[in-house]
Amino acid sequence: MCGILAVLGCADNSQAKRSRIIELSRRLRHRGPDWSGLHCHGDCYLAHQRLAIVDPASGDQPLYNEDKTVIVTVNGEIYNHKQLRETLKGHRFRTGSDCEVIAHLYEEHGEEFVDMLDGMFSFVLLDTRDSTFMAARDAIGITPLYMGWGLDGSIWFASEMKAISDDCERFISFPPGHLYSSKQGGLRRWYNPEWFLEKIPSSPYDPIVLCEAFEKAVLKRLMTDVPFGVLLSGGLDSSLVAAVACRYLAKSEAARQWGSQLHTFCVGLEGSPDLKAAREVADYLGTHHHEFHFTVQEGIDALEEVIYHIETYDVTTVRASTPMFLMSRKIKSLGVKMVLSGEGSDEIFGGYLYFHKAPNKEEFHQETCQKIKALHLYDCLRANKSTSAWGVEARVPFLDKEFIKTAMDIDPEWKMIRPDLGRIEKWVLRKAFDDDQKPYLPKHILYRQKEQFSDGVGYSWIDGLKYHANKQVTDSMLMNASFVYPENTPTTKEGYYYRTIFEKYFPKNAARSTVPGGPSVACSTAKAVEWDAEWSKNPDPSGRAALGIHAAAYEESKDVKTGSLVSDSPQKLVKGVAEKVAAVV
């Protein structure tokens, strides 16, 4: 990952303004600690903080066309850049950077080239020949991008809100799958898949096609010139990423530089479900496994820094970002700069436990579409900013454009959770990799029940957060929350506590409006809460709030000290998960 900042059409082009742009760009240096760049043309500035992953020696940014009339600052990776270079034979490339193709594609195709890019990206491009510019964000919003407006008529773009929040009167999260054109004067969608319209697909389920599509998605993300690894929680999604990477790593270009033994990383409280499961998967796959521990207090101590970096007060995101933030620091200390991660699978396949209550395939499919559309506000934001805080890049093969198309074309009847047919959540994905002849994973891992990351790192993590928030936020503070925070009013002490931290760093209305709200159970949308009347009584985003579904669901009684719902001991919970999985398999 890198950090980009662009200011276009500002009234002031003095040395003082240039110094201010440099100062603001430094706020993104955690994203790109390897080099800094700035290009100024008239009233336009393009700044860049580089994390060197591909071509570390010569790929510094901003990047240019041959005569430097087209300038581009990019955050991301273009996985098909070699194929695209083959179509640009008449162009001369200055670097080996995967992102340089953007300037030359623009020369050939104008603004309509964005859909040709296969990767994750946010970029701003300036054409000095006619003083126009464009900005674009990848299909799902894997990379972050914000857009703002200054009082002087300037337009700003940045990888993170902190770089523009002080100088812009208003700013928004740039919508995924869109581009902004100064020529046309507004935003337009460049990514228009059929699933976006939420029409019900009818293609039959083919496990071989699904398996091959995912293998291709993982393989293309092994494009790297730096040490890398896989974030391995021991759940289905991260385990499949690790299994596929292990199977094909030896034949990849990356293996020639960094060896054929995959490095895997896991974080959790002592004795957590994820640590045990990840260790078992790592032993099975033969990876070089790194296990990191943290305490509840260490997590609490990091909360302010975490919220500053992830730029949200969403409860689920804060809960899950904190362990990931701590783990990323450890990973970076080992010299690793890129990791593969398993985000996106639950949204595509309906893997969250509340999908058990989906009343029909139509609502099931519509919910998955809504979840994918919102990924840039939740899991993509978490995965990107938690790792980028320490100069680590996270790549997410489940959010590959072609894989999403393959998976979302499947008739959702196949994705429906049907215990009577032995189909648990994400059955279509599990079945696609259920190979008795050459197993990818042990059966009990392949069919392990869904654990949200913030739960899997240790059940006492969330309980500890609630207990801490309960000590910081009084009953009267929560009672008057609607007066203090009339927009997106927090409904729990935990939510109130995160909000106070967020407001300290980002006090503007525009900042708080970038964060979504509404009731949720086990990460559901507000609409899906209606699937079960009991859920409205327990609106907690933890997977354990899926009463009657999660093997370690909250009990109905509450702890007197914490005010949070009580769960059984970790040993009993793990046993319950194993028994339920065994019954299905």
N, C-alpha and C positions, 0 to 999 in steps of 0.2 A: 504494500500500500504506500501511497504518497499523499502529500497534502498540496492542494491547489488553491490559489486565490487569484481572482481576476476582478479588476475594476475598470469599467468601460464607460467612456463619456463623462469623466469627472471634470469639473470646471477648473480645478487647480492642478497644474502640472509642474509645480515648483519642486525644488530639492526637498523642502519640508514634506511635501506630499509623498515623494518617493521614500523618504525615511519612514513615514507613517505606514506605507504599504509593507516595507521590510519588517517593521515592528509587528504588524498584524500577522504577516506570514510566519513569523517566528512562533506564534501561538500554535502552529501546526507542525512544529519541528519534530515532535514525538512521532508523528506519522512517517516522517522522512528524515532521519538523522544523518544520511550519507552525503547529501550535498544540497546546496540551495541555488536557485536561479531566478533571475528577474529580467523581463524584457519590457521596455517602455517604448511606446510609439504614440507620439502626440498626447492625447488625453486618455490613453489606454495603458493599463499595466497588467501583465501576466506573470504571476509569481509561482514558484514551485519548490517544494521540499521533498527530496527524493529518498525513497527506500529502494536500493538497487537490488533487483531480483534477476532480471534478464539483462545481459550485457552490462555488468557493473562498471567496466572500464570506460565505455564511451557513450553511454546512453543518457547523459545528463540532459535536463530539460530547463526551459522550454525547447521544443523541437520545431524544425523548419522544413519548408520545401527547398528546392535548389537555390532560388535567388532570395530566400528569406522574406518573401512578401506574404507568406502564409505562416503564422505562428500558432502553436498549439501547446497547451499545458494539460497534462493527462494524469489521472489517478486510476490505475487499473492494470489489467493484463488482457492482451488480445491473443487468444490461443491459436487462431488461424492466420497469424501474421505472415508466415512463410508462404502459404498458399496465395494470400493476397499480394505478396511481393511478386509472385509469378505473373500476375495479371497487370503489373505495373512495370513492364520491361523498359519502357522509354524513360523511366525516372531514375535519378541518381540518389542513392541513400547515403547519408552521412554516418549513421550508426547502425548497430545491430539491435537496437531497441525494438521491441514488438509494437510500441505505440507510434513509431514514426510513420507507419502506413497511413495514419489518419490524415496527415497533411496532404499526402499524395492522392489518396482516394478523393479528398475534397476537390483537388484540381481536376480530376477526371470526371467526377459525377455530381459535383455541387453538393448541396445539403442532403441529397437523397441516398447517401452511402451508408448511413448508420446501421441499417439492418444487415449490411454485409459483415459487420463485426461480430465475431463469436468470442465472447468474453465478458468480463465485468469491467465497467469503466464509467468515469465521469470526466468530461473534458470541456474546455473552452477553446474555441478557435477564432483567431482574428485574421481577417483578410485585409491587408493594408492597401490593396489595389483599389478597393471601392469603399474602404472604411466601414465594413460590415463585420458582424461577428455572429457566432452561433455557439450554443452549449447543448450538451446532451448527457443523458444518464442511461445506464444499462436497463435491460428489460424489466428486471425485478427490483432493482434498487439495492443490489449487493454492496455497491460503493455508495457512500453518502454524498449528497450535494445539497447546498442551500443557495437560495437566490434572494437578493435583497435590493432595496431601492434607497438611494441617498436623496437628501433634500435638494442637492444641486442637479438632480436629473440623472445621476449616474446609476448604472446597474452593476451589481456585485454578485459574484459567485464564489463559493468556498466549500471545501470538503467538510468543515465543521462550523457550527453556528458561532463559536467563540471568536472566529476571525472577522465576523461582520456585525455582530450584535451591538457593538458600541457605536458604529459609524453609520448604520442603516436605520432609517426611520421605520421601515417595515421589512420583514423577511419571512420566507416560507421554506418548507422542505420541497425541493425540486421534485416533481412527480416522476416516478420511474417510467421507462418506456417512452419518454417525451424528449423533444428537442425545442430549444428556444431559438428563434431566428430574428435578428434585428431587421432583416430585409422585409419579413412579413409582419413583424411587430408583435409577436406573441408565441405562446406555446402550442405545439401540436404533437399528437401521438404518432410515433414511428413504429411502435410494436403493437400489432393488431392480430393476436392469435384468436382462434375460434372460441377458446374457453373464456376469454375475457367478456364475451357477451352472455356467458353462463347458459348457453344452449346445452341441452343434454346430449352427450355423445353416444354413439351406438356401436363403436368398434369392438369386436370380440377380444377377450383377454388372451394374449399370447405370451407365456412366460419367457420364452427364448428371446423374443424381440425386446422385451423389457430388460432382461438381463444384459443383452448385448449393448443396448442403448446406455445403460449405466456404466458398463465397463469402458465404453468410449469416453464417457464424461469424466471418469477418473483418470484415464490415461492421458488425455490432453492437458490435464492439470498437473502433470508431472514435469511440465516445461519450466525448468529453473536452472540458474547458474550458481545457486547458493544452497547451503544445507537446509533440509526440510524434514517434516515428519507428519504424523497424523494425530489429531486429538481423539483419544479413545476413551469413551466412558463405559464401554462394555455393553451398551444398548445396541439395538439392531442397526441403527443407521451408521453410527461411527464404526461399528464392527465390520459392516459391509464395505465401507470406504477402505478400511485397513486391509481387509481380506483381498479385495480387488487390487489394491496397490501392491501388496506383497506378491500376488500371483504374477504380475506383469512388470514389476520393477526391474528385475535382472536384465530384461531386454530393452530397457529405456535408455535414452541418452543420459539421464540423471544418474543412473547407476555407474556409468563410466567415470563420473567425477566424484561421486559421494558413496559408492559402494552399494551392494545389493541387499543389505539388511536394513529394513525400515525401522525408523525410530518412532515410538508411540509415547503419548503423554496423557496422564490422568491426574485429576485433583479431587480431593475430598477430605472430609473429616475422618479421623481414625475410625475404622470399622464400617465405613459407609458402603451402601450397596454397589456404587459405581467402582470403587477401588477393587473390590473382590472380583466383580465381573470382568473388569478391564484386565486384571492380572491373568485371569483364566484365558481370555481371548489372546492376549499377548503371548502367553506360553504356547497356546495352540498354533499360532501363526509364526512363532519364532522371531518376534520383533525384539529390538533393543528397547525395553520398556522403562519409562521414567515415571515414578509415582511421587506425587507431591502432596503433602498434608498441610492443612491449615486449621486453625481453631476458630470457634465462633467469635471470640474477641478480636482476633486478627482481621476477620472479615468486617466486623463492626468498625474497627479502627480505620479501615480503608474506604468506608462508605462515601465520605465527602469527596475524596479524590476520584472514586468511581463515577459518581454522579456528575462531577465536573467533566470527565472525559466522555461519558456516554450521552450526556445532554438530554436526559429524560428523567421523569419522576414516576414512570410507569412501574408499578410494584413488581410484576413478574420479571421485567427487564432488569431492574436493580438487583433482585434476588439472584438471578442467574449470571449477571455480569460480574458480580464480585468475585466468585471463585475463578471465573475465566480470566479476569484481570490479574489476579494473584498468580495463576498458572502461567500466563503470558510473560510475566516478569522472570519467572524461573526458566522458561523456555529460551528467552532471549539471552539469559546468562550463560546458556550452553552453546551459544553461537548459532542458533537456528533462527532463520528469518522468514520461513514460510511454512504454513501448516495446512493440511486438508481437514475439513470438518463436515459434520453430518446435517447441517441445518437444511430445512426445506421439505424433508420427507413427510413429516407429520401433516403439513399443510396440503401436500399433493395427494396423499393417500388416506387422509382422514385418520391419522394415527393417534390423535389425542383421545383420551378415554371417554370424553363426553359424546364422541361419535357413536358410541354404543346405543345412544338414545335417538339417533336420527330416525325420523318416522318413515321416510321413503327415500328412494334413490335421487329424486329430484332435489329435495332439501339437502341431502348429503352432498351432492355435487355443487350446489350453489354455495354451501358453506365452505367447501374446499376452495372455490374460486375467490370468495371474499377473503379467506385466510391468506392466499397467495398474494392478492392485491395489497394486503396490509403488511407483508413481510418487512418492507423497508422501514416500518415504524417499530418493529419488534425484534425478531431474531436476526435479521440482517444487520440492523443497527447494533445489536449487542455483539455479534460475532466480529463485526468490523472494528468497532470503536474500542472494545475491550482488549483486542489484540494489538491494534494500531497504537494504543496508549504506550506500548513498549517497543514499537518498531517491528512488529511481527505482522505478516500478511496471512489472512485466512481465506482459503479457497473452498468453494462449496459445490461439489459435483452434482448434488441433487437439483440444483437450480440452473443446470445447463439448459439452454434454450431448446435443444432437440430432445433432451430427455423429458422435459416438461411437456412438450408436445405429444410425445409417445405415451406418457402416463395419463395425461388429461384427455386423450382421445378414447381411453378405455370406457366402455359402458360402466357407469358407476354401480350398477347392480353387483358387479364383481368385487367392488371395494366395500360394500355393505358388511357390517359385522354380524355374522350369523353363527352363534354358538351351536345351533342345531345342526349345522353343516361343518362344524369344527373350524370356522373362520374367525380368528381374532382380529384385532386391529392390524392394518397393513398386511393382510393375508396375501394379497397379490404380489407384494414385494418379497415377502418371506418365501412364498412358493417358487418364485422365479430363481431363487438361489438355493433351493432345497435339492442339492445334487448328491445322491447316495454314492455315486461312483467316484466323484472327486469333490468331497465336501468343501464348501467355503468356510463354514463355521460349524461348531457343535450344535446339535438339534436344540438343546435347551437354551442356548444363546440366540439362535435363529428365531426361537419362539418366546423369547423373554418379554414379559409385559412392559408396556410403555412406562418409562420413568422420565418426567421432566427434569432437566438438568439441575434446577434449583432444589429438587427433591432428592435426586440420586446422589448428590455430593454428601448427603447425610440429612436424615429427617430433622435432626435437632437444629440444623442451620436456620430454617424458616421459623421454628419455634423460638430460637434465640433472638432473631430479628424482631419478632413480635414482642417479646419480653422487654427488649431494650427500648423499642418505640413506646411501649406502655409506660416506661419510666420517664421518658422525655416529654410526652404529650399528655396533658391533663384532660379530664372529662370535659371541663368547661371549654378548653381549646377546641376539642372536636365538636362540641355542641355549637360553637360559633364559627365553624369552618366556612359555612356558606357566606358569611359576611366578610371574612378575611380573604377567601378564595372563591369568589362568585362564579368564576369560570372553571369547569372541570373540578368541582368541589371534592376533596378527599372524603371518603366515607369510613375510613379506618384510621387508627392511630399510626399504623405503619405507613400508610399512604400520606398522612399529614406530615410525618417526620421527613420523608423523602422530599416532599414538596417544599418544606422550609429550606432544605439544603439547596435544592434546585434554584429557588428564588434568590438565594444569596449570590449565586453566580450569574443568573440570567433573569433579571428583574422585569424585563419588558413584556408587555402583552403579547407581542409577536412570538416571543420565545415559548411561553406557556401554551400558545395555540398550536405549536408544532407537535405536542404530545397528545395522543389519543386518549379517550376515556370511555366510560360506560361499564355496566355490569359484566362480569365474566366468571365462569366456572371452569376450572381446569383448562384455561387459555381459550375458552370459547368466545365467539362474537356475542354481542348483546342479544341478537336474534335467537341463537342456539340455546340460550338460557331458558327459553320458553319450552324446550323439548321435555323438561321435567319440572313439575311444579315445586318439588322439594328443593331444587337447586337455588331458587330465588331466596330461600331462607339461609343459604350458606354461600354467598357470593365471594369465594376465594379462588384466585387463579391457580393455586396449587393443584397438581393432579390428584392429590389425596382428597380434594373436595368433591370428587366424583363418587359420591356415596353409593355403595352397593356395586361398584365396578372395580375400583382400585383395590388390590389385595391388601393394601396398607391404608385404607381410607380412614379419615378422621372418625373418632367416636362422637357420639352426640353430646357427651358431657364436656364441660369446659374446665380448664385449669384455673383455679382461683387466683393464683399469682399473676399469670400471664394474660388471662382473658382470651386465650387462644384454645382452639379445639385440641383435645389430647389424642395422641396416637399411642399404640402399643410399643413395646421395646423393639429395637432394630432386629434382634434375633428372631423374634416372633413374626415381624413383618416380612423378613426375607423368606422365612419358612412358608408364610402364606402365599407369597408370590410363586415360589417353586411348586407348591401344591396345585395352584390354579393353572399354571403353565403345563404341568404334567397331565392334568385332566384334559386339556385341549389337545395336546400333541398325541 
